[in-house]
Amino acid sequence: MATTDKAVSGSAVGLRRDAIGLREVQPPAVLQVYTEDCFAGRVRSEADLVSQVCEFPFLNPQTGPFYIEGAEPGDTVAVHFVSIEPAGSARPLEDAFRIAQHDMVTWVAALCGLDPLDAYQLVTQAVESPLANVCDTNYTSIAKMAKRYLPADGPMDGAHARLRELAGDYRS
């Protein structure tokens, strides 16, 4: 059974080769991670002006890095996302929606080895698109779709299926 570490977050801005790992990970492992928004959580109300509460250029925080025990330079590390919700943020709302949809089509085409037009057809029929953050002019649109709509054999010689099984053990 894999080790589990919940609610891992970091505040690195830009990953460097000499960065110390946020966590040491012994594979196989399941991590639940999240990352702050692009303003590192500092904009909390309409009174918080980005120019006053944010320190440039220290924006767009990232979660990580992680030190993978046993990994060496040149190794390939397989990562399976149990859940991910890509989002596009732009102005106006139509642009945010379009960016999120385009990104989902591109990812599905690349991940599943589909022709972009086939991925477009699949995504347009299976995507869910809740809207968020519509009170501010920096609109956010999310594009997500259930994995059951993706081809069963999956990419990378079944690595996805093996990692899905590991995720199932984690959830139970």
C-alpha positions as CSV (number, residue, x, y, z in Angstrom):
1,M,0.0,0.0,0.0
2,A,1.2,3.5,-0.8
3,T,2.0,6.1,1.8
4,T,-0.4,9.0,2.0
5,D,0.3,12.6,2.7
6,K,-2.7,14.9,2.7
7,A,-2.9,18.7,2.2
8,V,0.6,19.4,1.0
9,S,1.1,23.0,0.0
10,G,4.2,25.0,-0.7
11,S,5.0,28.6,-1.5
12,A,7.9,28.3,-3.9
13,V,8.0,30.9,-6.7
14,G,10.0,29.4,-9.5
15,L,11.7,26.0,-9.0
16,R,15.5,25.8,-9.1
17,R,17.8,22.9,-9.6
18,D,19.3,23.4,-6.1
19,A,15.9,23.7,-4.3
20,I,15.3,21.6,-1.3
21,G,12.4,19.2,-1.6
22,L,9.2,20.2,0.2
23,R,8.6,16.5,1.0
24,E,10.6,13.3,0.6
25,V,8.5,10.8,-1.3
26,Q,9.0,7.0,-1.2
27,P,7.2,5.6,-4.3
28,P,4.5,4.5,-4.8
29,A,2.9,7.4,-2.9
30,V,-0.3,9.3,-2.9
31,L,-0.1,13.1,-2.2
32,Q,-3.0,15.5,-2.0
33,V,-1.7,18.8,-3.0
34,Y,-3.0,22.3,-3.7
35,T,-1.5,25.6,-4.8
36,E,-2.5,29.1,-3.9
37,D,-3.9,31.3,-6.6
38,C,-1.6,33.5,-8.7
39,F,-1.6,36.2,-6.0
40,A,-0.6,33.7,-3.3
41,G,-3.9,34.2,-1.5
42,R,-3.2,37.9,-0.7
43,V,-6.1,39.3,-2.6
44,R,-9.1,38.5,-0.4
45,S,-11.6,41.3,-1.1
46,E,-12.2,44.2,-3.5
47,A,-10.3,46.5,-1.1
48,D,-7.1,44.5,-1.6
49,L,-5.3,46.1,-4.6
50,V,-2.8,43.9,-6.2
51,S,-0.3,46.7,-6.5
52,Q,-0.4,47.1,-2.7
53,V,-0.7,43.6,-1.3
54,C,1.4,41.6,-3.7
55,E,5.2,41.6,-3.9
56,F,6.4,41.6,-7.5
57,P,7.9,39.4,-9.0
58,F,7.1,36.9,-6.3
59,L,3.7,35.7,-7.7
60,N,2.4,32.5,-9.1
61,P,3.3,30.1,-6.3
62,Q,3.9,26.5,-7.0
63,T,3.6,23.3,-4.9
64,G,6.9,21.5,-4.6
65,P,9.5,20.5,-5.3
66,F,9.3,16.9,-4.1
67,Y,12.3,14.7,-3.5
68,I,11.6,11.3,-5.0
69,E,13.6,8.7,-3.1
70,G,15.6,6.5,-5.5
71,A,15.1,8.8,-8.5
72,E,18.3,9.7,-10.4
73,P,19.0,12.2,-13.1
74,G,17.5,11.0,-16.4
75,D,14.8,8.8,-14.7
76,T,11.2,9.2,-15.7
77,V,8.7,9.8,-12.9
78,A,5.1,8.7,-13.6
79,V,2.4,10.9,-12.0
80,H,-1.3,10.1,-11.9
81,F,-3.7,12.9,-11.1
82,V,-6.7,11.4,-9.2
83,S,-8.5,14.7,-9.7
84,I,-7.5,17.9,-11.5
85,E,-9.6,20.8,-12.7
86,P,-7.8,23.0,-15.3
87,A,-8.9,26.6,-15.4
88,G,-8.3,29.5,-17.6
89,S,-8.4,33.0,-16.4
90,A,-8.7,35.9,-18.7
91,R,-10.9,38.9,-19.7
92,P,-13.6,38.9,-20.7
93,L,-15.7,36.0,-19.6
94,E,-15.9,34.5,-23.1
95,D,-12.1,34.4,-23.3
96,A,-11.8,32.6,-20.0
97,F,-14.4,30.0,-21.2
98,R,-12.7,29.6,-24.6
99,I,-9.2,29.1,-23.0
100,A,-10.4,26.5,-20.6
101,Q,-12.2,24.6,-23.4
102,H,-9.2,24.9,-25.7
103,D,-6.8,23.6,-23.0
104,M,-9.0,20.6,-22.3
105,V,-9.2,19.7,-26.0
106,T,-5.4,20.0,-26.4
107,W,-4.8,17.9,-23.3
108,V,-7.3,15.1,-24.3
109,A,-5.8,15.0,-27.8
110,A,-2.2,14.7,-26.5
111,L,-3.0,12.3,-23.6
112,C,-5.2,9.9,-25.6
113,G,-3.4,10.1,-28.9
114,L,-6.6,11.4,-30.6
115,D,-6.7,13.6,-33.6
116,P,-7.5,17.2,-32.4
117,L,-10.8,17.2,-34.2
118,D,-11.8,13.9,-32.5
119,A,-10.8,15.3,-29.2
120,Y,-12.8,18.4,-29.9
121,Q,-15.9,16.3,-30.6
122,L,-15.4,14.3,-27.5
123,V,-14.8,17.3,-25.2
124,T,-17.7,19.3,-26.6
125,Q,-20.1,16.4,-25.6
126,A,-18.6,15.4,-22.3
127,V,-17.2,18.6,-20.7
128,E,-18.6,20.2,-17.6
129,S,-18.0,24.0,-17.4
130,P,-18.9,25.6,-14.1
131,L,-18.2,29.3,-14.0
132,A,-16.5,30.9,-11.0
133,N,-15.2,34.3,-10.0
134,V,-17.7,36.3,-12.1
135,C,-17.9,39.2,-9.6
136,D,-14.4,40.4,-10.6
137,T,-13.2,41.3,-14.1
138,N,-10.6,38.5,-13.8
139,Y,-13.1,35.8,-14.7
140,T,-12.4,32.1,-14.2
141,S,-13.9,29.3,-16.2
142,I,-13.2,25.6,-15.5
143,A,-13.3,22.7,-18.0
144,K,-13.5,19.2,-16.6
145,M,-14.7,15.8,-17.7
146,A,-15.1,12.4,-16.1
147,K,-12.4,9.9,-16.8
148,R,-15.0,7.4,-17.9
149,Y,-15.3,9.2,-21.2
150,L,-11.6,8.7,-22.0
151,P,-10.3,5.6,-23.9
152,A,-10.0,2.7,-21.5
153,D,-6.5,1.5,-22.7
154,G,-5.0,4.9,-22.0
155,P,-1.5,6.1,-22.7
156,M,1.9,5.0,-21.5
157,D,1.6,1.2,-21.6
158,G,-1.0,1.0,-18.9
159,A,0.7,3.2,-16.3
160,H,-2.5,5.2,-15.9
161,A,-4.5,2.0,-15.1
162,R,-1.8,1.0,-12.5
163,L,-1.9,4.4,-10.9
164,R,-5.7,4.5,-11.0
165,E,-5.7,1.2,-9.0
166,L,-3.3,2.8,-6.5
167,A,-5.7,5.8,-6.2
168,G,-8.6,3.4,-5.6
169,D,-6.7,1.8,-2.7
170,Y,-6.0,5.3,-1.3
171,R,-9.7,6.2,-1.5
172,S,-10.9,3.0,0.2
